Amino acid sequence: MSEIILFLIKGVVVVIVTSFIMDFLRKSTYQKVKGALNYKIEMKIVAVLNLAFAILLWWVFVSKNYQYQKFSQTVSLILLIIFFTASSLYLLAEVLFTKGRFDEEGIYFQSIWGGKREKKWKDLISIDSNDTLSWYILTFKDGEKIRISYFLGGAGDMIDFLIDEEREEG
């Protein structure tokens, strides 16, 4: 019974620490340079730490520094390796190749997922947010959508700018 309670306490601690980290990263969405859209050092650190953990898991697997005779341990380790390797590659691609800028006229945005895009604010028809995936979705008249992560430095500035523009027009 005490093992279950200890397991639950560990889970609660992980959830609390993760919540604080996510809250800190969301607060880093404002930039010193107005109009800049790029990931700040905090997200780059998270990406590098994730990669370091993936490398550590690979090292444990290759060196057989676990109970490899137990099938369940091998399967668990392989699943962790797959998850952390994939998430490391995704995070690194995201923080290294996503950038952009915005001004009174429009937005220029570049990501590895959607390529280079340049849109005028006058063509913007909606701004939606997806709290589950932590991004804003900008939809333009031609049907194209630009997804801006909550964690992208400058995203908060851009949303504040768009809200102010909408208030001025309406």
C-alpha positions as CSV (number, residue, x, y, z in Angstrom):
1,M,0.0,0.0,0.0
2,S,2.8,2.4,0.8
3,E,4.3,1.8,-2.7
4,I,1.1,3.0,-4.3
5,I,1.0,6.1,-2.1
6,L,4.6,6.9,-2.9
7,F,3.9,6.4,-6.6
8,L,0.9,8.8,-6.4
9,I,3.0,11.4,-4.5
10,K,5.7,11.2,-7.2
11,G,3.1,11.7,-9.9
12,V,1.6,14.7,-8.1
13,V,5.1,16.3,-7.8
14,V,5.8,15.7,-11.5
15,V,2.5,17.4,-12.4
16,I,3.1,20.4,-10.1
17,V,6.7,20.9,-11.4
18,T,5.5,20.5,-15.1
19,S,2.7,23.1,-14.4
20,F,5.2,25.6,-13.1
21,I,7.5,25.1,-16.0
22,M,4.7,25.5,-18.6
23,D,3.4,28.6,-16.8
24,F,6.9,30.1,-16.9
25,L,7.3,29.3,-20.6
26,R,3.9,30.9,-21.4
27,K,4.9,34.1,-19.6
28,S,8.0,34.3,-21.9
29,T,5.8,35.1,-24.9
30,Y,6.7,38.8,-24.9
31,Q,9.8,40.1,-26.6
32,K,12.0,43.0,-26.0
33,V,12.0,43.7,-29.8
34,K,8.5,44.5,-30.8
35,G,7.3,42.6,-33.8
36,A,9.8,39.7,-33.5
37,L,8.5,36.2,-33.4
38,N,11.1,33.6,-32.3
39,Y,11.7,31.1,-29.5
40,K,13.5,32.5,-26.6
41,I,16.3,30.7,-24.8
42,E,14.0,29.0,-22.3
43,M,12.4,26.9,-25.0
44,K,15.8,26.1,-26.5
45,I,17.0,24.9,-23.1
46,V,13.9,22.6,-22.9
47,A,14.7,21.2,-26.3
48,V,18.4,20.5,-25.5
49,L,17.4,18.9,-22.1
50,N,14.9,16.7,-23.9
51,L,17.6,15.7,-26.4
52,A,20.1,15.0,-23.6
53,F,17.5,12.7,-21.9
54,A,17.0,10.9,-25.3
55,I,20.7,10.4,-25.6
56,L,20.9,9.1,-22.0
57,L,18.2,6.5,-22.8
58,W,20.0,5.4,-26.0
59,W,23.2,5.0,-23.9
60,V,21.3,2.9,-21.3
61,F,19.9,0.7,-24.1
62,V,23.2,0.2,-26.0
63,S,25.3,-0.4,-22.8
64,K,22.6,-2.8,-21.5
65,N,22.7,-1.0,-18.2
66,Y,19.2,-2.2,-17.3
67,Q,17.6,-5.6,-16.6
68,Y,17.5,-6.6,-20.3
69,Q,16.6,-10.1,-19.4
70,K,13.1,-8.8,-18.4
71,F,11.0,-8.3,-21.5
72,S,8.9,-5.6,-19.9
73,Q,11.9,-3.5,-19.1
74,T,13.2,-3.7,-22.6
75,V,9.8,-2.8,-24.1
76,S,9.4,0.1,-21.6
77,L,12.9,1.4,-22.5
78,I,12.3,1.1,-26.2
79,L,9.0,3.0,-25.9
80,L,10.7,5.8,-23.9
81,I,13.5,6.0,-26.5
82,I,11.0,6.3,-29.3
83,F,9.0,9.0,-27.5
84,F,12.0,11.1,-26.4
85,T,13.8,10.8,-29.7
86,A,10.8,11.9,-31.7
87,S,9.9,14.7,-29.3
88,S,13.5,15.9,-29.3
89,L,13.6,16.0,-33.1
90,Y,10.3,17.8,-33.2
91,L,11.3,20.4,-30.5
92,L,14.7,21.1,-32.1
93,A,13.2,21.6,-35.5
94,E,10.5,23.8,-34.0
95,V,12.9,26.1,-32.0
96,L,15.6,26.3,-34.6
97,F,13.6,26.8,-37.8
98,T,10.5,28.8,-36.6
99,K,10.7,32.5,-36.8
100,G,8.9,35.5,-38.1
101,R,8.0,39.1,-37.6
102,F,4.9,41.3,-37.7
103,D,4.1,45.0,-38.1
104,E,1.1,47.2,-38.8
105,E,0.7,45.8,-42.3
106,G,1.0,42.1,-41.8
107,I,2.9,39.0,-40.7
108,Y,5.9,37.2,-42.2
109,F,6.2,33.7,-40.7
110,Q,8.5,30.8,-41.5
111,S,8.4,27.3,-40.0
112,I,9.7,23.9,-41.1
113,W,6.1,22.7,-41.2
114,G,4.5,25.4,-43.3
115,G,7.3,27.0,-45.1
116,K,7.6,30.8,-45.7
117,R,4.3,32.8,-45.6
118,E,3.6,36.5,-45.8
119,K,0.1,37.7,-45.1
120,K,-1.6,41.1,-44.7
121,W,-3.7,41.8,-41.6
122,K,-6.5,43.2,-43.9
123,D,-6.9,39.6,-45.2
124,L,-7.2,38.1,-41.6
125,I,-10.7,36.7,-41.0
126,S,-10.4,35.0,-37.7
127,I,-8.1,34.3,-34.7
128,D,-8.8,31.1,-32.8
129,S,-6.9,29.5,-30.0
130,N,-6.4,25.8,-29.3
131,D,-5.6,25.4,-25.6
132,T,-5.0,21.7,-26.0
133,L,-2.2,22.1,-28.5
134,S,-1.2,25.6,-27.1
135,W,-1.4,27.6,-30.3
136,Y,-3.3,30.4,-32.0
137,I,-4.7,29.8,-35.4
138,L,-4.8,32.8,-37.8
139,T,-7.1,32.2,-40.7
140,F,-6.9,34.4,-43.8
141,K,-9.3,35.0,-46.7
142,D,-7.5,32.6,-49.0
143,G,-8.1,29.8,-46.5
144,E,-4.5,29.6,-45.4
145,K,-3.9,29.1,-41.7
146,I,-0.8,30.1,-39.7
147,R,-0.4,28.4,-36.3
148,I,1.5,30.4,-33.7
149,S,2.6,28.6,-30.6
150,Y,1.7,30.1,-27.2
151,F,5.4,29.6,-26.3
152,L,6.7,31.5,-29.3
153,G,8.4,34.7,-28.1
154,G,6.4,37.6,-29.4
155,A,3.1,35.7,-29.7
156,G,1.6,37.6,-26.8
157,D,2.7,40.9,-28.3
158,M,1.1,39.9,-31.6
159,I,-2.2,39.0,-30.0
160,D,-2.2,42.2,-28.0
161,F,-1.6,44.1,-31.2
162,L,-4.4,42.4,-33.1
163,I,-6.8,42.9,-30.2
164,D,-5.9,46.6,-30.1
165,E,-6.3,46.9,-33.9
166,E,-9.8,45.2,-33.7
167,R,-10.9,47.6,-30.9
168,E,-9.8,50.6,-33.0
169,E,-11.7,49.4,-36.1
170,G,-14.8,48.4,-34.2
